[in-house]
Amino acid sequence: HSEPFPQANNLEKVISLLNVDKEENLAVNAVLEPLLGVSNSRQVCYYLSAGRYIGFIGEGRTFSELGHKLRSMCPTEQKAEIARIIVADPVFGTVYFRQKMLGFIFDHDDITSIMKECGVIMETEKMYIRRGSTISSWIKAIYEMEQEMM
């Protein structure tokens, strides 16, 4: 993965980037801050980076081909496709399927072990914990989306 591991815990906010009215507004933090419900540019960058990690935001704060495809879908289809992309990622998929099969939610240590097992290299243990919280949050959001769709 060329994009750094995401650190934007709220998957709904990441998905909300798809609904920016005009693509050029991806480059305007003053538009994105209220859309995302964040108060600074650093947080905006975390969410944009997460969109790049998933693959719907490309270079220069524009939508990728995938982004344009997702924007043409209804919200339920968008969520289903994004969930599919996320669980196809080795780390997210390992956590998702192991939790689902084992029937319990992993703690920070479990997720850190899986990240290392999947070859994710972080500079510090704290970084594993912070990125691990993104994994937990996104997997929880996917479980919630599954429940909504039932």
C-alpha atoms as an extended CHARMM CRD file, in Angstrom:
* protein
*
       150  EXT
         1         1  HSD       CA              0.0000000000        0.0000000000        0.0000000000  PROA      1               0.0000000000
         2         2  SER       CA              1.5180000000        3.3300000000       -1.0320000000  PROA      2               0.0000000000
         3         3  GLU       CA             -0.7500000000        5.4060000000        1.2310000000  PROA      3               0.0000000000
         4         4  PRO       CA              0.0850000000        5.5190000000        4.9550000000  PROA      4               0.0000000000
         5         5  PHE       CA             -2.0820000000        3.4220000000        7.2390000000  PROA      5               0.0000000000
         6         6  PRO       CA             -5.2490000000        5.4430000000        8.0160000000  PROA      6               0.0000000000
         7         7  GLN       CA             -5.8190000000        7.2690000000       11.2930000000  PROA      7               0.0000000000
         8         8  ALA       CA             -9.3350000000        8.5860000000       10.7700000000  PROA      8               0.0000000000
         9         9  ASN       CA            -11.5410000000        6.6230000000       13.1430000000  PROA      9               0.0000000000
        10        10  ASN       CA            -14.9770000000        7.6620000000       11.8760000000  PROA      10              0.0000000000
        11        11  LEU       CA            -15.6990000000        5.6680000000        8.7150000000  PROA      11              0.0000000000
        12        12  GLU       CA            -18.9800000000        7.5350000000        8.1460000000  PROA      12              0.0000000000
        13        13  LYS       CA            -16.9920000000       10.7900000000        7.9020000000  PROA      13              0.0000000000
        14        14  VAL       CA            -14.5480000000        9.1930000000        5.4590000000  PROA      14              0.0000000000
        15        15  ILE       CA            -17.5110000000        8.0960000000        3.3210000000  PROA      15              0.0000000000
        16        16  SER       CA            -19.0400000000       11.5870000000        3.5930000000  PROA      16              0.0000000000
        17        17  LEU       CA            -16.1530000000       12.8940000000        1.4700000000  PROA      17              0.0000000000
        18        18  LEU       CA            -17.8400000000       11.1670000000       -1.4810000000  PROA      18              0.0000000000
        19        19  ASN       CA            -20.7900000000       13.5050000000       -1.0440000000  PROA      19              0.0000000000
        20        20  VAL       CA            -18.8920000000       16.7810000000       -1.3520000000  PROA      20              0.0000000000
        21        21  ASP       CA            -20.9580000000       18.7960000000       -3.8320000000  PROA      21              0.0000000000
        22        22  LYS       CA            -18.1200000000       19.6310000000       -6.2390000000  PROA      22              0.0000000000
        23        23  GLU       CA            -14.8510000000       17.7530000000       -6.6810000000  PROA      23              0.0000000000
        24        24  GLU       CA            -12.8210000000       20.9670000000       -6.4380000000  PROA      24              0.0000000000
        25        25  ASN       CA            -14.1010000000       21.3780000000       -2.8620000000  PROA      25              0.0000000000
        26        26  LEU       CA            -11.8540000000       18.4540000000       -1.8500000000  PROA      26              0.0000000000
        27        27  ALA       CA             -9.0750000000       21.0550000000       -2.0020000000  PROA      27              0.0000000000
        28        28  VAL       CA            -10.8860000000       23.5510000000        0.2790000000  PROA      28              0.0000000000
        29        29  ASN       CA            -10.4040000000       22.8380000000        3.9820000000  PROA      29              0.0000000000
        30        30  ALA       CA            -12.9890000000       25.5140000000        4.8610000000  PROA      30              0.0000000000
        31        31  VAL       CA            -15.6130000000       23.4090000000        3.0280000000  PROA      31              0.0000000000
        32        32  LEU       CA            -14.3790000000       20.0600000000        4.3650000000  PROA      32              0.0000000000
        33        33  GLU       CA            -14.0830000000       21.0060000000        8.0670000000  PROA      33              0.0000000000
        34        34  PRO       CA            -17.8610000000       21.4870000000        8.5840000000  PROA      34              0.0000000000
        35        35  LEU       CA            -18.6900000000       18.5370000000        6.2690000000  PROA      35              0.0000000000
        36        36  LEU       CA            -16.4720000000       16.2910000000        8.4070000000  PROA      36              0.0000000000
        37        37  GLY       CA            -17.3600000000       17.9700000000       11.6890000000  PROA      37              0.0000000000
        38        38  VAL       CA            -13.7010000000       18.6460000000       12.4750000000  PROA      38              0.0000000000
        39        39  SER       CA            -12.0180000000       21.8210000000       13.6150000000  PROA      39              0.0000000000
        40        40  ASN       CA             -8.6260000000       21.8270000000       11.9370000000  PROA      40              0.0000000000
        41        41  SER       CA             -6.7260000000       21.1050000000        8.7270000000  PROA      41              0.0000000000
        42        42  ARG       CA             -4.7180000000       18.2740000000       10.2730000000  PROA      42              0.0000000000
        43        43  GLN       CA             -7.9240000000       16.2810000000       10.8920000000  PROA      43              0.0000000000
        44        44  VAL       CA             -9.1130000000       17.0540000000        7.3410000000  PROA      44              0.0000000000
        45        45  CYS       CA             -5.8360000000       15.5900000000        6.0770000000  PROA      45              0.0000000000
        46        46  TYR       CA             -6.3900000000       12.3920000000        8.1100000000  PROA      46              0.0000000000
        47        47  TYR       CA             -9.7790000000       11.8900000000        6.4370000000  PROA      47              0.0000000000
        48        48  LEU       CA             -8.4610000000       12.6690000000        2.9470000000  PROA      48              0.0000000000
        49        49  SER       CA             -5.5940000000       10.2450000000        3.5330000000  PROA      49              0.0000000000
        50        50  ALA       CA             -8.1210000000        7.5760000000        4.5990000000  PROA      50              0.0000000000
        51        51  GLY       CA            -10.0270000000        8.1940000000        1.3460000000  PROA      51              0.0000000000
        52        52  ARG       CA             -6.7610000000        7.7090000000       -0.5540000000  PROA      52              0.0000000000
        53        53  TYR       CA             -6.0510000000        4.5150000000        1.4280000000  PROA      53              0.0000000000
        54        54  ILE       CA             -9.4560000000        3.1100000000        0.4280000000  PROA      54              0.0000000000
        55        55  GLY       CA             -8.7590000000        4.3010000000       -3.1090000000  PROA      55              0.0000000000
        56        56  PHE       CA            -11.5370000000        6.7640000000       -3.9110000000  PROA      56              0.0000000000
        57        57  ILE       CA             -9.3990000000        9.8940000000       -3.6420000000  PROA      57              0.0000000000
        58        58  GLY       CA             -6.5120000000       10.2060000000       -6.0370000000  PROA      58              0.0000000000
        59        59  GLU       CA             -3.6170000000       12.5780000000       -6.4430000000  PROA      59              0.0000000000
        60        60  GLY       CA             -4.1010000000       16.2710000000       -5.8220000000  PROA      60              0.0000000000
        61        61  ARG       CA             -7.3440000000       15.9770000000       -3.8570000000  PROA      61              0.0000000000
        62        62  THR       CA             -9.4290000000       14.7380000000       -6.7700000000  PROA      62              0.0000000000
        63        63  PHE       CA            -11.6550000000       11.6860000000       -7.0770000000  PROA      63              0.0000000000
        64        64  SER       CA            -10.0510000000        8.6120000000       -8.5730000000  PROA      64              0.0000000000
        65        65  GLU       CA            -11.8690000000        6.4450000000      -11.1020000000  PROA      65              0.0000000000
        66        66  LEU       CA            -13.2050000000        4.4570000000       -8.1310000000  PROA      66              0.0000000000
        67        67  GLY       CA            -14.3320000000        7.7080000000       -6.4750000000  PROA      67              0.0000000000
        68        68  HSD       CA            -16.3830000000        8.6980000000       -9.5170000000  PROA      68              0.0000000000
        69        69  LYS       CA            -17.8850000000        5.1930000000       -9.6560000000  PROA      69              0.0000000000
        70        70  LEU       CA            -18.8070000000        5.3480000000       -5.9380000000  PROA      70              0.0000000000
        71        71  ARG       CA            -20.3070000000        8.8450000000       -6.3140000000  PROA      71              0.0000000000
        72        72  SER       CA            -22.7150000000        7.4680000000       -8.9420000000  PROA      72              0.0000000000
        73        73  MET       CA            -24.0510000000        4.8410000000       -6.4830000000  PROA      73              0.0000000000
        74        74  CYS       CA            -26.7930000000        5.1570000000       -3.9250000000  PROA      74              0.0000000000
        75        75  PRO       CA            -25.5980000000        5.4360000000       -0.2780000000  PROA      75              0.0000000000
        76        76  THR       CA            -26.2930000000        1.7630000000        0.4900000000  PROA      76              0.0000000000
        77        77  GLU       CA            -24.2940000000        0.5880000000       -2.5410000000  PROA      77              0.0000000000
        78        78  GLN       CA            -21.4840000000        3.0110000000       -1.6180000000  PROA      78              0.0000000000
        79        79  LYS       CA            -21.2660000000        1.5410000000        1.8760000000  PROA      79              0.0000000000
        80        80  ALA       CA            -21.3750000000       -2.0450000000        0.6030000000  PROA      80              0.0000000000
        81        81  GLU       CA            -18.5850000000       -1.3960000000       -1.9000000000  PROA      81              0.0000000000
        82        82  ILE       CA            -16.4220000000        0.4730000000        0.6190000000  PROA      82              0.0000000000
        83        83  ALA       CA            -16.9100000000       -2.3200000000        3.1750000000  PROA      83              0.0000000000
        84        84  ARG       CA            -15.8750000000       -4.8630000000        0.5120000000  PROA      84              0.0000000000
        85        85  ILE       CA            -12.7330000000       -2.8550000000       -0.3140000000  PROA      85              0.0000000000
        86        86  ILE       CA            -11.8140000000       -2.4930000000        3.3650000000  PROA      86              0.0000000000
        87        87  VAL       CA            -12.1890000000       -6.1820000000        4.2380000000  PROA      87              0.0000000000
        88        88  ALA       CA            -10.1530000000       -7.0440000000        1.1080000000  PROA      88              0.0000000000
        89        89  ASP       CA             -7.2100000000       -5.2610000000        2.8020000000  PROA      89              0.0000000000
        90        90  PRO       CA             -5.0400000000       -7.9260000000        4.5270000000  PROA      90              0.0000000000
        91        91  VAL       CA             -5.0650000000       -6.3020000000        7.9840000000  PROA      91              0.0000000000
        92        92  PHE       CA             -8.7010000000       -5.1890000000        8.0430000000  PROA      92              0.0000000000
        93        93  GLY       CA             -9.8480000000       -8.4700000000        6.5040000000  PROA      93              0.0000000000
        94        94  THR       CA             -7.8990000000      -10.5870000000        8.9820000000  PROA      94              0.0000000000
        95        95  VAL       CA             -9.3450000000       -8.6840000000       11.9430000000  PROA      95              0.0000000000
        96        96  TYR       CA            -12.8550000000       -8.6830000000       10.4580000000  PROA      96              0.0000000000
        97        97  PHE       CA            -13.0470000000      -12.3910000000        9.6400000000  PROA      97              0.0000000000
        98        98  ARG       CA            -11.2380000000      -13.6570000000       12.7430000000  PROA      98              0.0000000000
        99        99  GLN       CA            -13.5260000000      -11.5990000000       14.9940000000  PROA      99              0.0000000000
       100       100  LYS       CA            -16.5830000000      -12.7900000000       13.0880000000  PROA      100             0.0000000000
       101       101  MET       CA            -15.5270000000      -16.4580000000       13.2180000000  PROA      101             0.0000000000
       102       102  LEU       CA            -14.3060000000      -16.3850000000       16.8250000000  PROA      102             0.0000000000
       103       103  GLY       CA            -17.2700000000      -14.3410000000       18.0380000000  PROA      103             0.0000000000
       104       104  PHE       CA            -15.4810000000      -11.7330000000       20.1020000000  PROA      104             0.0000000000
       105       105  ILE       CA            -13.9610000000       -8.2760000000       19.6530000000  PROA      105             0.0000000000
       106       106  PHE       CA            -10.1670000000       -8.0550000000       19.6280000000  PROA      106             0.0000000000
       107       107  ASP       CA             -8.2610000000       -5.7830000000       21.9990000000  PROA      107             0.0000000000
       108       108  HSD       CA             -5.3010000000       -3.5260000000       21.1200000000  PROA      108             0.0000000000
       109       109  ASP       CA             -2.7690000000       -6.3270000000       21.6270000000  PROA      109             0.0000000000
       110       110  ASP       CA             -4.6410000000       -8.6910000000       19.2880000000  PROA      110             0.0000000000
       111       111  ILE       CA             -4.8810000000       -6.0280000000       16.5880000000  PROA      111             0.0000000000
       112       112  THR       CA             -1.2270000000       -5.0130000000       16.9850000000  PROA      112             0.0000000000
       113       113  SER       CA             -0.2230000000       -8.6790000000       16.5720000000  PROA      113             0.0000000000
       114       114  ILE       CA             -2.3120000000       -8.9570000000       13.3900000000  PROA      114             0.0000000000
       115       115  MET       CA             -0.8320000000       -5.7150000000       12.0130000000  PROA      115             0.0000000000
       116       116  LYS       CA              2.6850000000       -7.0690000000       12.5850000000  PROA      116             0.0000000000
       117       117  GLU       CA              1.7170000000      -10.4850000000       11.1890000000  PROA      117             0.0000000000
       118       118  CYS       CA              0.4820000000       -8.7010000000        8.0180000000  PROA      118             0.0000000000
       119       119  GLY       CA              3.7490000000       -6.7740000000        7.6830000000  PROA      119             0.0000000000
       120       120  VAL       CA              2.5790000000       -3.3320000000        8.8570000000  PROA      120             0.0000000000
       121       121  ILE       CA              5.5960000000       -1.4790000000       10.2080000000  PROA      121             0.0000000000
       122       122  MET       CA              5.1270000000        1.4320000000       12.5970000000  PROA      122             0.0000000000
       123       123  GLU       CA              7.8140000000        3.5300000000       14.2640000000  PROA      123             0.0000000000
       124       124  THR       CA              6.4170000000        3.1760000000       17.8030000000  PROA      124             0.0000000000
       125       125  GLU       CA              4.0450000000        0.9830000000       19.7980000000  PROA      125             0.0000000000
       126       126  LYS       CA              1.8180000000        4.0530000000       20.2880000000  PROA      126             0.0000000000
       127       127  MET       CA              1.4040000000        4.2620000000       16.5090000000  PROA      127             0.0000000000
       128       128  TYR       CA              0.2210000000        0.6410000000       16.4430000000  PROA      128             0.0000000000
       129       129  ILE       CA             -2.3400000000        1.4830000000       19.1350000000  PROA      129             0.0000000000
       130       130  ARG       CA             -3.5780000000        4.6170000000       17.2960000000  PROA      130             0.0000000000
       131       131  ARG       CA             -3.8450000000        2.8450000000       13.9330000000  PROA      131             0.0000000000
       132       132  GLY       CA             -5.3370000000       -0.1650000000       15.7020000000  PROA      132             0.0000000000
       133       133  SER       CA             -8.1160000000        2.0730000000       17.0000000000  PROA      133             0.0000000000
       134       134  THR       CA             -8.8990000000        2.9950000000       13.3800000000  PROA      134             0.0000000000
       135       135  ILE       CA             -9.0940000000       -0.7070000000       12.5000000000  PROA      135             0.0000000000
       136       136  SER       CA            -11.4320000000       -1.3600000000       15.4620000000  PROA      136             0.0000000000
       137       137  SER       CA            -13.6090000000        1.6430000000       14.5810000000  PROA      137             0.0000000000
       138       138  TRP       CA            -13.9060000000        0.7730000000       10.8940000000  PROA      138             0.0000000000
       139       139  ILE       CA            -14.6870000000       -2.8970000000       11.5840000000  PROA      139             0.0000000000
       140       140  LYS       CA            -17.3210000000       -1.8440000000       14.1350000000  PROA      140             0.0000000000
       141       141  ALA       CA            -18.8080000000        0.5480000000       11.5440000000  PROA      141             0.0000000000
       142       142  ILE       CA            -18.9370000000       -2.2820000000        8.9810000000  PROA      142             0.0000000000
       143       143  TYR       CA            -20.7520000000       -4.5280000000       11.4930000000  PROA      143             0.0000000000
       144       144  GLU       CA            -23.2340000000       -1.6760000000       12.0900000000  PROA      144             0.0000000000
       145       145  MET       CA            -23.7400000000       -1.1960000000        8.3350000000  PROA      145             0.0000000000
       146       146  GLU       CA            -24.4170000000       -4.9370000000        8.0240000000  PROA      146             0.0000000000
       147       147  GLN       CA            -27.1060000000       -4.6660000000       10.7130000000  PROA      147             0.0000000000
       148       148  GLU       CA            -28.7070000000       -1.6380000000        8.9930000000  PROA      148             0.0000000000
       149       149  MET       CA            -28.8770000000       -3.5680000000        5.7250000000  PROA      149             0.0000000000
       150       150  MET       CA            -30.5400000000       -6.6580000000        7.2410000000  PROA      150             0.0000000000
